Amino acid sequence: EVQLVESGGGLVQPGGSLRLSCAASGFSVSNYAMAWLRQAPGKGLESVSIISSGGVPTFYADSVKGRFTISRDNAKNSVYLQMNSLKTEDTAMYYCAKGQTRGRGTQVTVSS
């Protein structure tokens, strides 16, 4: 069974950093493209970043370019999202996804 469990969210001040983790089970992240998505209150689901099966970041939303970095650890079967210089508009529920499957998410709130 494919499972994705996100962690690492929380409350952070503008300009701060967080590192989100996604622990995968039931498959190997090294064999699939993986994505981070987010959904802000009252808004639709947005793709934030994608890493290819080869471990190469292939997509960053314009709004996060230069601030967020996606990475992968095959040994831990996990995917990460390093988020720096956070802004209030980054406030959202963040999800890890493999195709149409995603986890329950982790809440990121950026507020002073």
Protein Blocks (a to p, Z undefined) as FASTA:
>chain_A
ZZdddehiacddehiacddddddehiafklpccddddddehiacddfbdcdfkopafbdc
fklgokaccdddfklopacdddehiafklgccddddehjbccebjaddddZZ
